[in-house]
Amino acid sequence: MQGQLLGPADLEAPYIEVYGAREHNLKNVSVKIPRGRLVVFTGISGSGKSSLAFDTIYAEGQRRYMETFSAYARSFMGGLERPDVDKIEGLSPVISIEQKTTSRNPRSTVGTITEIYDFLRLLYARTAEAFSYATGQKMIRQSDDQIINYILKEYDGRKLVVLAPVVKGRKGHYRELFQQIAKLGFTKVRVDGELLDLTPKMQVDRYKIHDIEIVIDRLVVKEEDRFRLSGSVQNALTQGKGTMLVLDADKKKDNTQFFSRFLMDPATGIAYDDPAPNTFSFNSPYGACPTCNGLGEVQEITEETVMPDKKLSISRGGIAPLGEYRDIWIFQQLGLILKKHKASLSTPIEKLPADLVERLLHGVPEDEDADPKKANYTEPFEGIIPFLRRQMESESDNIREWIQQYTQAKECPECHGYRLKKESLHFKIADHHIGQLSVMDLSELAAWFEGLEDRLSERQNLIARELLKEIRKRIGFLLEVGLDYLNLHRSVRTLSGGESQRIRLATQIGTQLVGVLYIMDEPSIGLHQRDNERLIKALQHLRDLGNSVIVVEHDKDMILHADHVLDIGPGAGIHGGQIVASGTPSEIFTSGSLTSQYLSGQKHIELRKKKRAGEGNELVLRGAKGHNLKNVTAKFPLGKLIAVTGVSGSGKSSLIHDTLYPILNQHFFNAKREPLAYDKIEGLEFIDKVIEVDQSPIGRTPRSNPATYTGVFTEIRQLFANLPEAKIRGYGPGRFSFNVKGGRCETCEGAGMRTIEMNFLPDVHVPCETCKGRRYNRETLEVRFKGKSITDVLDMTVEKAVEFFEFQPRILRKIQTLNEVGLGYLTLGQQATTLSGGEAQRVKLATELSKKDTGKTFYILDEPTTGLHFEDINHLSVVLHKLADKGNTVLIIEHNLDLIKVADHLIDIGPEGGGAGGTIVAQGTPEQVAKAGKGHTGRFLAEELKLSKYAEA
């Protein structure tokens, strides 16, 4: 069966049958998964859920798909390794929606990744009406017959000069052009509004801007001369490349009119190219605004960035890019200019006259302020800002990076943030250009498209019918998953994890595929309980279309709404990898597994009987206005466990990750990242450092592992280097590194595995024949501590390592914290690429916890429950409480009610997402927020607290 395409029998099979799965920690698992159902894989973190779903089922589906290509095509793509499984039957084509970070490309927007903007571009290219950016008049295009009929009707009996424009608003002497015109048989031209005879060697001033037209014919308009007029018009349109104009000799003013086969403003002669989809693309040179290159914002060097502290004088570093006074030409030049205005380099900038500061920043006129006695300084001073702008074009990355810190992102003055050139923004449908549609909230955009047909002409409706159907359908899917507050213009970089995950899900629903197996990795990450309800409906919609949906998930609501649940465990790592329960949610309830105990309420995360009093001080952030925040003033009581909550997109990350953290990071560590707009911050004197633990992976190569990331491997190598045997041999700590030459096995370069390239087949990874997978050479492995070599130590689980290093305090402290956050089952040398999202985050958390704290540290954790089972959340809450008990402040951005309910203080942001959010709805203890009854968090929290009290009773 393996490696073959699906046959009819497979498509009719009621189950996906997996036999003998042994990937990672799976213990020869065989399981039947019902097709056409919503199936949830759950179990303790690290138990093997992702190994079964992604590394076995998805990997095999991908591999079979690759095998349908020709051997020639596969040689370019590289192969996929066969997962360690005996066989899988009944497998459909597989699509995965994994926990992956979104694009960091500033050109990627909600509109582009959902493809709605692509349909909008096509709609505008085919049905929009063009308007002149100069006069606002509707652009017209005319056939040759229409132009002739118009001239005969409007200019009947008048003297006309028929002209063909060949140069419009350009410099040059045009001697060769006049010669070519003469060779064509024409005798007159119109230069800058003046009719002239063509003469030999005729030319114009090369440094002035000119308009030049060929005089094609001069005639009195009469119906009987239609044939002559027709020939003149066609000749003019040929010479003018589709454009011509007529001059009414009888009129003194406004005596010219343009005509064109293309879109043209008849009053000014401005012509547009025929619209194509790329005319409306900000990623194409045909549509992008030339000032900002389609980014919607420009990096500007401003007075505020160049002179951040005006109390300082120039000699004390008042002009930040120059620094403090040095004996170089620029300071001497500035000194001369200041001296002439009765000031000096030691005068504080705030005391200098405004016009003098302007001269210093933007330069002085030629010869002014130059000292004739000083030959070196007769050059005019160009100004600090023009000087820095020139440096931005430097080829040196270092110089550009240096200038970057003195720039500020501002809305592009040309396109006003719409990203498109002015011509593109003057094509309109129902009085709206494409940029205006892009910045509408999706709910507003959906309303605008309702009944659009009534506002379009019959021809437009004929062209747009199918496009409108597709656009409405795709917007509908985004509304279905609760993203009504987003707009198509929104940059993907600014989306939260939950938002980007739901966009990918809505895109998949939009494809309307049938018979597909979807595998998702915790789609509820970053989602509030309110949004979770919408997510479950979206997954059920996918299932009802005729697909199979497998979800790796810990969320209680998701488990209860599943058709079938697989509980994997019983423990994590080497203690897991088995199916402990399988069946409907009600059957799982009675299975007695760890998951069922939490679902049924037998086990729960206990509430603390008494909330922390804190240290009495608070950190106050006033006037936060970034993104959708509405002048928020947030108070963070110090020495407590604080949870920041709210629906997805309400402004939690904007307040904490994009405003508070950069402020603290700048204050304590001089970080470069600028916070979003705010008024001021108070209480910084009560804390002494800030630590953020985010969700990025700990390493992207197999050489990175928990031992190297936490830094404990450095201590272990030092311990081995200090052993008598190592000293006798002259081994230093580098000898015990598998990343540098010396002690490692050079056959596999310390990887332990060899990669055999198989050309048309997937690469095969085999243990190194020299070191047998042990990474080091024989001499290094002869040095032993308590009978264990350096390889034996890397193969130890964290649990065993805690016992093994119990008398090595420097090593023990770091390993102990890994154990405390529930990672006792990992081996010290486990490859970073095999860690799940939750495991990687806890390794980072353990690394920070192992550092000595001062009792005044401010910890910021972004959704630390990501990828955690109920039992792991229990462990995590103990660790976080320990930190807060020492006097530190622990702030978590969180949706998980199990962790929210045990916090000392809540700040709930909302009430909705996007424009309808950005305010503090409620704050206080969890009980106070639940009682207040404001916002969505209070409603769900009240239910959770009732359940917890019932369970404790």
C-alpha positions, 0 to 999 in steps of 0.5 A: 500500500505504501507509496501508491496512489489512493484507489477507490477502496481507500476513498470508501474506507471508513477509517484511516488505519495506522499500523506500528507507528514508532516515530520519536517516542511512539511505542509501536502505535496501531490505531483506527481513526474514523474518516469524515469526522472531527477528531481531537488528539489530546494528552499531556505535552510531549506525549506524542500527539504531534509525532502521530499527527504530523510526523507520521500521518501528515509526513506519509501523506506528503511523501505519497503526493511527492511520489506521484511526480516523475523521477526527473521532477523529484530530483529537483525537489528533494525527497521526503523521508519515509516515517517510521511506520509499518503501513497506513491505509485509507489515507486521503490527500493531506493539508496541514495548518501548523503552528507557524509564524506568519510572514514578516514581509511588509508587503504581505497584507490580509488582502494578499494572503486571502487573495481577496485583493487579487479579485478586487484588482481584477474587478477594478481593471475590468469594470472601474471608471477612470477620473482625471487626477487634475480636474476630477472629470471622467476620462474618455476614450474615443474611436477615430469615427467618434473624434471626426463626428465630434469635430464636425458637429462642435467646430462646424465652419470654424478654422482648426489646426490639427496637431499631433503631440510628440514631446510633452513636458521634457527638456532637450534641444530636439534638433534631430526631432525637427529634422525627422519631422521635416523629412516626413513632409511637415512644414510647421510645428507648434512649440510651447504654444507658438506656431513656427515654420520648420527651418534647417538646424532648428533647435530649442533651449535644451535646459527648458521644459518644452511641449512640441506638436506637429501641425498636421493640417489647417482647415475650415471644418465642413461636412463636404471636407469629411474625407480630408478631415478623416485623413488628418485625424488618422495621421495625427493619431498615428504621429501622436501615438494615439493622442491628438489635439485641435487648436481653434484659431478663432478663439483666444482662450482655452482654444485647444482640446485633446482627443485620444484612442486611450483614456484621456482627460479632454481638458488637460490631455492627461492620459492613463494606460489601459488598466490591468490587474497590476495597475492596482498592485502595490507589489508591481512597478505599474501600480506602486506609489513611486515615493514609498515603493508601495509600502505606504510609509516612508522612513524620514529623518526628523528633528525629533530623531536627530535632536532627541534632547534639546537641553544638551548643547551640540558639543555635549552630543545634542545632535545625536548622529554626531555624538560629542565634540571631536576635532573634525570638519563638521563641528568646525563648520557648525562652530563657524555658523553658530559664531556668526549668529552669536552662539557657540557649540556649548549653547544648549540647543533649546536656547538657539533661535528656531531659524538657526536650528532650521539652518543647521538641520536643513543647510544654509544658502550658497556662500552665506555663513562662509568665512573668507579667511578660512579656505577650507570652509567656503563650501556651503553647509548642506545641513545635517538632515540632507547629509544623513539622507545621502548616507542612506543611499550608501552601499555599506550595510553598516552605515545604512543601519547606523542611519536607520536609528535616526529615522521614523516611519511616517505615512507616505505624503504622496499616496497617504498610506494607500500604497498605490500611484495617483493614477491607480487611485483615480479608477472608481467603482460606485465613487470608491477607489480600491484603496478606500475599500482596502481600509474598510473593516471587513464587516463594513466592506461586506455591507458595501458589496451588498446590492452593489449591482444596483449601482453598476451599469448593465455592462459592468454587471455582466463583467463583474457577476462571477467576481462579486460572487467570489469576493463575497464568499471569501469575505463571508468566510473571514466573518465566519471565523470572527475577523470582522474587525480586520481590513484588507490593508492590514499588514500581516506582521501586525497580526496576532497568532490567533488572527493569522491562524484563523485567516489560514483556516478561512482560506482553506474553507474558501477552497471548498475541497472535499475528501481531504484530510486536514491536520491542525496544530492547536488552532485555538492558540491565541483565541478567547473563549468567545472566538473559540466558539466560532472556530469550532463552528468553522471546523465543523463546517470543514467536516460537513463539506465531506472532509476529515479533520484531525486537531491536536488540541488541549482546549476543553471546549474543542475536546467536548465538541469532537466526534472522536477523541484519542488520548495519548500518554500516559506521561511525556517523552519516554513515559508516553507514546501510547493510546491511553483512551479512544472514543467519543468525548463521553467515553473518554470521560469514564476512561480514568486517564489524566485528561478525563480526570481534569475534564470530569472535575476529579482533578483541577487547578486550585484557587489560592486561598489568599491573593498576594498583597504585592509590594504596594508600588505600581508601574503606570503607563499613561496615554497608550495610543498605538494601533487600536489603543484609545488613550489607555492608562494601565496600572500594573501593581508590582510584586503580583501575578498579573494577567492581561486578557481580552478577545483576539485583536482587542489590543493586548499585544499592542499594549504589552508587547509593542508599548510596555516591553519596548519602553522597559527594554529601552530604559534598562538595556538601551534597546533600539526598538521604538515603543508605540505612541504613549504619553509617559510611564511612572514607577520605573525606579521600583524595578531593575530589569525586564525579561520577556519569554516569547513563543519563537523556537529555541533553534532551527538546526539539529545542533541546538538542544536544551543543554546548549540553549540553557547554557548548562552544556557550557558548565558540563563541558567545564566540569569534564575539562576539570577532571584529572584525566582531562587535565593529564591529556591537556583537554580544555572545554572545547574538546567536549563540544560537538560543534568544533574540531578537536574532540568531535567525530570528524566523519559526521562532524559531530552530528552523529548521523550521516546523510546519504544522498539518493538522487531520485529517492529521499535522502537517508539518514544513517548512524555514523559508521565511525562513532556509531552515533556518539558524536565524539571520537574515542579519545574524548569518550575515554574521559568519564565523570561518575562512569559516564562519558559526555555522550552518556550525559547528553542522552540522559533525561532531565529527571536522571540528570537532576540525580546525577548532578546533585552535588554540582550546584551550578549545573543542578540549578539550570537542570532543576528548573527544566524539571520544575516546568515539566520537562523532566522527560526530555534528554539534554541533547534532544534536537531543538527541531524535534521539540513541540511549540509548548516544549520550546517555550518552557525551555526558554522559561526555564532558562530565564528562571534559572538566572538569579533574580533580584526580587525586582524583576518584571517578567513578561510571558506571551501565552505561556500555556501554548501547547500545555495540557491541564496537568502542565498548566498546573506545574506552570502556575506553581512556577509562576507563583514561586517567582511572584512570591519572591517579590518579582512581578509576573505579567502574562498575556493569556486566554486560558481560564485555568491560569487567569483564575489564579492570577492576583490582578486582571486587566481586561481589554476590549470589549471587542477586537479592532476598532471596537476594542482598545479600552480597559473594560475591567480590572481587579482580582478575578472575582471582581472582574467576574462580578463586574459583568463587563466584557466577554472575559467576565462572563466566561470567568464567572462560570469557571470560578463557579465550577472551581468552587464546586470542585473544591467543595 
